[in-house]
Amino acid sequence: MKTCETCSHWERWNKDEYEFKVGMGECMMVVLWWDASEWDGDKNGYNRIISPKYKDQKAFTQDGSDYSAALYTRKDFGCVEHKEKNT
């Protein structure tokens, strides 16, 4: 399986602290659920559905506040959304 290290969607962290030296980075392909969804029009207003713009999106992130979230991975994480970097 292709891994994050060779994926164009992945940005490796460049920090000096130990936890950043183990090949960690962030997947930029994954989007915040709140940004990729909308209310479904139900009169109760509790259901969110994927917005048409994100209809083919396979992964989302969410935190408790719907403000910010990210998918952090190691460089050897494998993914079906892999897109080879242009070298």
C-alpha positions as CSV (number, residue, x, y, z in Angstrom):
1,M,0.0,0.0,0.0
2,K,1.2,3.5,-0.7
3,T,2.1,5.6,2.4
4,C,1.8,9.2,3.5
5,E,5.6,9.7,3.0
6,T,5.2,9.7,-0.8
7,C,1.7,11.3,-0.9
8,S,1.0,14.8,-2.2
9,H,-1.8,15.3,0.3
10,W,0.6,14.8,3.3
11,E,2.6,17.6,5.0
12,R,5.4,16.4,7.2
13,W,5.9,18.4,10.4
14,N,9.2,20.2,10.7
15,K,9.7,20.8,14.4
16,D,12.6,20.0,16.7
17,E,10.6,18.4,19.5
18,Y,10.9,14.6,19.9
19,E,7.3,13.8,18.9
20,F,7.8,15.5,15.6
21,K,11.0,13.6,14.8
22,V,9.2,10.2,14.4
23,G,7.9,11.1,11.0
24,M,4.6,12.7,11.9
25,G,2.6,14.9,9.6
26,E,-0.9,16.0,8.6
27,C,-3.2,14.8,5.9
28,M,-4.5,17.7,3.9
29,M,-7.0,15.6,2.0
30,V,-9.2,15.1,5.0
31,V,-11.6,18.0,5.7
32,L,-13.6,19.2,8.7
33,W,-17.0,17.6,8.8
34,W,-18.7,20.9,9.7
35,D,-17.3,22.5,6.5
36,A,-18.2,19.6,4.3
37,S,-21.8,19.1,5.5
38,E,-25.0,21.0,5.8
39,W,-28.4,20.7,7.5
40,D,-30.6,18.3,5.7
41,G,-33.8,20.5,5.9
42,D,-35.4,18.3,8.5
43,K,-37.8,20.4,10.6
44,N,-35.9,19.3,13.7
45,G,-32.6,20.5,12.2
46,Y,-30.5,17.8,13.8
47,N,-29.2,15.9,10.8
48,R,-26.3,17.0,8.7
49,I,-25.6,15.5,5.2
50,I,-22.6,15.8,2.9
51,S,-22.6,19.0,0.8
52,P,-22.6,18.3,-3.0
53,K,-19.1,19.8,-3.3
54,Y,-17.8,17.0,-1.0
55,K,-19.9,14.1,-2.4
56,D,-16.9,12.0,-3.2
57,Q,-15.0,12.8,0.0
58,K,-14.1,9.6,2.0
59,A,-12.8,10.9,5.3
60,F,-13.7,13.8,7.6
61,T,-12.4,15.1,11.0
62,Q,-14.4,16.6,13.8
63,D,-13.8,17.9,17.3
64,G,-16.2,18.8,20.1
65,S,-16.5,22.4,19.1
66,D,-16.8,22.0,15.3
67,Y,-14.0,24.6,15.1
68,S,-10.8,22.7,14.2
69,A,-9.7,19.2,13.7
70,A,-7.0,17.4,11.7
71,L,-5.8,13.9,10.9
72,Y,-2.2,13.4,12.1
73,T,-0.4,10.3,10.7
74,R,3.0,8.8,10.7
75,K,4.9,8.7,7.4
76,D,4.3,4.9,7.1
77,F,0.5,5.2,7.3
78,G,-1.3,3.6,4.3
79,C,-4.3,5.2,2.6
80,V,-6.7,4.6,-0.3
81,E,-6.6,8.3,-1.1
82,H,-2.9,8.3,-1.8
83,K,-1.8,10.5,-4.7
84,E,1.9,10.2,-5.6
85,K,4.0,13.4,-5.1
86,N,5.4,15.1,-8.2
87,T,9.2,14.8,-7.9
